[in-house]
Amino acid sequence: MSGERFDVVVVGGGSAGCVLAARLAEEPSRRVLLLEAGPGTGFPDVSSLAATVPGHPLNWGYEAELARGVHAVLPRGRVLGGSSAINGAYFVRATRADLDGWGVPGLSYAEALPFYVRSEHDLDFSSPEHGDAGPVPVRRPAGALTAPTTEPFLAAAAALGFPPEEDKNAGGPPGAGLVPSNAVDGVRISAADAYLRAQHAEMRTSAVLRPADDAHVHLGGGLTVRTDTPVTGIELDRLRAVGVRTASGPIEAGEVVLAAGALATPRLLMRAGIGPGDALREAGIRVRHDLPVGIGFSDHPAVFLPFRPHETAEPHPHAVTAQVALHVDSGADPAGDLELLLFTRPFTPGGPLHLMCALQRPERSGLLTPSTTQHRYLRTEADRRRLRAAVRIAADLLRAGLGTRVEPEGWVLGNDTRLDGWIRDHLTSSSHLSGTAAIGPVCDPELRVRGTQGLRVVDTSVFPAVPRRGPAASAIMLGERAATLRWDG
């Protein structure tokens, strides 16, 4: 190779990538390059999810098959900050059962907790289990920012006998409670905002915040950020990563980190010849290293149940869209394998509100190849039974005082076969893919790709299974932990 050289090149400026690059560059002698395919400007208005709609320029819009014949477009952030710059600002930690159940050295609940704490500035709770000096502000809705439907949701859950969960980041048993968010006064604080812009004031007027002009910015302290710079491949010398390829030329690296997300990261590995041999050969890719990349990933299957609320007042314009959730045990998982999440604004003007009903601990059955993403949702009766239970709990919440159900109709709700059909017709994804390059079969606990040198993965691809809560906070925790590992580049 010939070209620039950095000690560490981080591919992907999403949640984990921003954290890792910023923390690694705190070592002044280390030269770190963060490459982001999208522009530098995010979508700060937390009251809107417009950037998650297919076709938006800040959204990759990956095509996927959720179940046989059921297709969807998955929103993923194509911008500095990744999905943390366009999502609903849901910032809830993984559960104890997730972290301890993975059995990964260094990622047990006790070992991960300091990295959650280090990342956050919790504006509501003060204790050793909550950070007070981290880059990410964490806040629950209060006062005028509490949507009119939030309290009725909590009252309905209590009326049905579900316990309260006062703090969803406390590691306690599941219940109904307010959702922590990384948003303040209507502004979504992305990983880029928290770890790059806030710590490097010069970025506020730099090209990193503009999708035009020169998008190559040296921040000092050894960190360079380049937006609008897609990575087209990994440069390998045998099985040692020595750099990356971009449209503007090759870049040499002491170490290469893939942090492009659970869809793009495994495909970069596959494109380099690292992946399942049969799938690579079928795609015409020379096999360099046979690893089960993309096999057995998991995600949260979900359906949205529409309803008309009894309380019709508009939420405050700065209010977060998803304010309150019920996490509940379907009968097989004391840590809570179901999530009922209330959306406080209609998806279309004048339309109904929605309760999202999601299965939080599904079968790990996904299959990602160089050209297709197959979630293979609801293949087992156990998964179908649990998602039916979530829909019926949502209907119970409405009957307990939250609102009037639009659909499914009663004759559908009361029949398993008909309800399975309704769920299939309304099936969607929470876009929480995890495990496409999992610790164990693909990566080691130090996040190195097995059988290679100088190549790591630091994003939700490495989680052995999707956490029972949305993975945004855990992706940032992972970036914090990864920065403390030994780096030779």
N, C-alpha and C positions, 0 to 999 in steps of 0.2 A: 504494500500500500504506500501511497504518498499523499500527503495532506496534513492537516492540523492534527495535533495529538493532545489528548486530555487524559488525566489519570482515570476518571470515571465518566462514562457517557450514560445518561439516563434517558431512555426512550419512552416518552409519554409524560406530559405534564398534567396528569390527573391528580387525584387525591394523594395516593402514595408517592407518586413521582415528585410532586412539589415538595412534600415533606422531606423525602430522602435527599434530594438535591440540596435543599437549603441547609439541612443538618450536616451533610458531608462537607459542605463548603465552609463550615465554621472552623475547620482545620485550615489555617491560612496557607499552608504549603501545598494543599491539594487542589488541583485544577479540575473543576466539575463542569460538564456541559449538560444542560437540560434541553431536550428537543421535543417540541410539540408540533403536531401536524396542523392544528387549527390556529386561528388567530388569537390575539392576546386579550380581546375584550369579551367578558362574560355577560351574563344576563342577571343583573343585580336585583331586579324586582321580585321579591320572594312571594308576592301575592299572585304571581302569574306562573303558569307552567307552559307558556306558549312555546318555549324553546324545545320542549319534549315532543312536540307535534311533528310527525313525519314531514320532511321537506324543509324544515328550518335549517338555515346554514350553520348553526352551532351544534347540529345533531347529526351523528353518523347515520342513523336510521338503518341499522343492520336487519336484514331479512332473516326470519327464522321460522321453523315449523314447530309449533308447540305440541301438537298431537297429530296423528295421521290425518292429513287433509285440512288441518287448522293452521293457518299461517298468520304471522304478525310481523310488525316492524318494531324493533327494539330501540328505544332512545338511549343514546350514549353521547356524552359531551365531546364535541369536536372543538375544543377551545382550551386555553390555559386554565387549569383548575379542573378540567375534565367534567365528569357528571356533577361534581360538587358546585359547578358554576351554572347549572341549569335545573337541578332537581328540586324537590320539595323541602330541602333543608332538614330532613329527618336525621337526627343525630343521637342514635341510641346504641349503646354498647352491646356486644354479644353477651350471651348469658354464661353463667358459670358452667352449665351443662355443655355448652358448645365448646368452650376453651378447654375444659378438663377432659371432655369426651374425645377431643381430637388426639390427645396423647402425644402432642408435639413438644419435645424439650424446648423450653424457652417461651412457650405460648400457653402455659396453663393460666388459669384465672389469676392466681397470685403473681405469676411472672409478667403477665400482660398488663395488670392494673397500673403499675407505675408509668407505663407508656401512654395509657389513656389519660392519666392524671397530668402527665407532662404536656399533653397536647392541648389541654382545655383551660379556659377561664370560665368556670361555672358561676353565673351571676345570681343563682338562686340558692345553692347549697354550699355550705362551707364545712369541710371535714377533711381528714387525711385521704379519703377516697375520692375527693373532688379537687381538681386543679383550680388554683386561683391566680396563676401567672402564665398560663400557656397561651399560644397564639389564637386558638379557636374560641370565640365566645359561645357559651352554651346558655340558652334561656328557654323557659317554658312560658306559654301565653299567660298574661295577667292583665287585670284592669280593662282598659278600653280595647286592648288587643285580643281579648277573649271573644271568640265568635259566639253569636247567639245560640248556636246548636251545641256548643261544647258542654255546658252545664246539664242540659237535658240528656245528653249521652251518658254522662257520669251518673245521673240520677236513675236512668233506665237500667244501667248495669248494676247499680246497687239494689234496685227493686227486684232484679232477677237473682240476687244472691252472690254476684261476683264480687270478690274482695277488691278494695282499693289498692293501687300500687302508686304510692305517693311519689316515688322517685324511680323512674325506669332505668336509671343508670346506677342503681345501688346494689345490683346483684341479688335482689331478693326474689321471692316467688311471684308468678305472673298475676296480673289483675288489670283493673281499669285505671287509667291515669293520663296526665298531660304528657305530650310528646316533647322531649328536649329538641331544640333546633339550633342550628348554627346560623341564626339570623338575628339582627338587631334593628329595631325601628324600621322594618320593612325591607332591609337590605340583606340579601343572601351573602354570607361571608364564605367564599370558596376557599379551597386549600391554597390557591394562588394569592388571594387576598391576605390570608392569615400568615402564610409562611414566606411569601416573596414580597408583596407590596408593603405590608405593614413593617417589615424589617429592613426594607431598602427604599427609603422615601423617594429616591430619585426615580424609581419606577413609576411614580404617579404621573410623571410627564414624559415617560419614555415610550418608545414604539411598542413595548410589550403590552401596553394598554390600548394600542390602536392596530387595527387589522390592515395597516398600510405602511408605506415608507420602509425604513430599515427596521427589520424585526430581529436584529442581532444585537443583544444588549449585554454588556459586561457589567455585572453588579458589584464588582469588588469582592474581596474575601475569597477569590478563587471561583466564583460562580458566574457562568455565562448562560443566558436563556435565549433560545432561538425559537420563535413561533413561525407558523406557516412553513414548516420544514418536515415533511413526511419522511420517515425512514423506510427505504425500500428493501433493505436486507441486512443481515448480519454477516460480517466478514469473519471467516474461520480459517485458521491455520491448523490443519487436521481438526482436532476438536477443541482448540483454544480460540476463544473469541478475541479478535485483535482490533475490532472496530465495527463501524456501520457504514452503509451506503445511503446517500441522500441524492436528490436530484441535482444538487450543486456540487457533488463530489464526495469522495470517501473521507471519513474521519477516523483517525486511529484512537484506540483506547487501551488503557491498562486493564480496565474491566468494563464490561457492557452489562447494563441493567435493563431488563424489559419491564416497563411499568405502563404498558399501553392498554391495560384492561383485559378482562377475562375472555374477550373475543379476539382482539388484535394481537395480544401477546402470544397465544398458542399458534396463531397463523404465521407469525414471524419465525417461531421455532420451526414450524413445518416447512416454510419456504427455504429455510437453511438446511433442510434435510434431517431435522431432529423431530421424530414423531413415530407414529405407528407405521411399520414398514409397508404393510399391504395398502393402507390408505395413501401413503406417499407415492408408491409405485403406480397406483391407479390414477393419480393426478399427474403422473409424468415427472415426479421429483426424485432425484437421486437420493437414496437413503444413506445418510452419514452415520446416524445413531438411532437405533430403534428404541423408542420410549413411548409409553401410553399417553401421549399428549392428547387432550381433548376427549378422553374416554371417561365416562362416569361423572360428568359435572352435574351440579344441582342448582336449583333456582326456586323462587317462590311462585308457584302457579296461583292465579287469582281470578276472581270475577268481581264485577262491580254491580251492586244491587241498587237500583235507582229508587228514590223516595221523595215525597213532598213533605218538608218539615212543618211541624206545627208552628214553630217560631220562624217568621219569614223576614225578619230584619236583615239588612245587609251587614256583613262583617266590616270592621274597620279596614280602610284601604291598605294599611300596613300589616294586617293580620296574616300569619302563616296559614297556608291552605289546609294542611293536615295537623290538627292541634291535639287530638285525643285519640287514644287507642285502647282496645281491650285485648290483652293476651290471655289465652285460656287453654287449658288442657282438654283435649278432645276425649280423654279417657285413657290415653296410652302414653302420655308424656307430661309428667309433673312440671317440667320447665316451661311448658306452654308451646304447643305445636300449631296453634291457630292465632291469626291476628285479624281483628276487626278494626279498620282504620277509617275514621270519618273525614270526608272531604267537605270543607265548609263553603265552597263556591261551586256553582254549576259548571259543567264542562262546556256548555253552550249557553248563550244569553237566554234567560227565561226557562231554561231546562231544569230538570230535577237535580237534587243533590245525590251523592252516592256514598254508600258504605262499601269499602273494599274488603272482600273476604278472601283471605290468603292462607295457604298451607305452608307453614314455616319450616317443617322438617320433612320434606318429601323424599321419595326414593331417589337415590343418586343414579340416574339412568340416562343423562344427557350424552349426546355424541356430536362432537364437532370435528369436521373434516376440513381439508383446505378450501372447500367451496360451499359447504352446507352446515347449518346449525340445527340440530334436531333435539329439542328438549325432551321429547317422549314422555310428556306429562301423563299422570293418571293411568298408568298401565296396570296398577294393582288395585284390587278391591279396597285395600286398606287406605290408599290415598284417596280414592273416590269417596269412600265413606267419610273420611275426615273433612274433605272440602264440602260435602253435603252438610255436615254438622255446622261448619262455619256459616253457610248461607242460612240455615235455620236459626242459628243464634242471632244473626243480623235481623231476621224477621221478628224474633222475639223482642229485640231491642226497640224496634219500631212500635210493636204493640204495647210495649211498656211506657210509651209516652213520647218517643222521639219524632214519629211522623207516620205518614201513610205510604205503604209499599205500592210502587208502580208495577213492578213485576219481580219475580214470577208470580203467577196467579196461584190461588190456594190449591187447585186441583193438580198443579205441577209440584208445588212445594211439599205436598203430603205423600208423594209417590216417588220412590227411589229411582226408578227407571226414567220417569219423566224429568225428574230434577237433574239426573245425569245428562240428559239431552240438553236441558236448558244451560247447564254449566258448560257443556261442550260448545254450544252456540255463542256463549259469551266469554269464553276462556281468553285470558290474557296473561302477561308476565309482569312481575314486579321489577324486572330487569336488574336482578341481583345475582347474576351468574357468578359461580364460584367453583373452583376445583378443576379447571381446564389444564392446569399444570401443577397438580396437587403435591404438597409435601408428603413424602412417602414414595409413591411410584415415580414421580418426575423430579421433584426437588428434594434436597436434604433439609434438615432443620435450620441450616445456615442460609437457606434460600438459593443455594447453588444448584444449577441444572446437573443432574447426576451424569457422570461420565464425561463431563466437559470441564474446561478451565476458563476462568475469567468471565463467566456468564451466570447471571442470577436473574431471578424473577421476583419482583416486589410489587404485587397487586393482588386482587382477590382471586386470581388464578391459582394461588398456592393454598388457599384454604381447603382443607380436606372435604368440607361440606359447607353449604351456605349456612351462615349463622341464623339462629331463630329470630333475630331482629335484623332490620336492614343493615347492610355492611358498611355504610359510609364512615361511621366513627371507627370501625375496626380497620378499614383501609388506612386511615390516618395513623392509628395505633401501630399498624404493621410498618409503615414508613419510619416511625419513631424508633421502633425496635431494630429495624434493619440498619439504621445509621450507627448503632452501637456495636455491630458485628465487626470482625476484623476485615479491613479492606487493604488489599495489597497493591492496588493500582496507584 
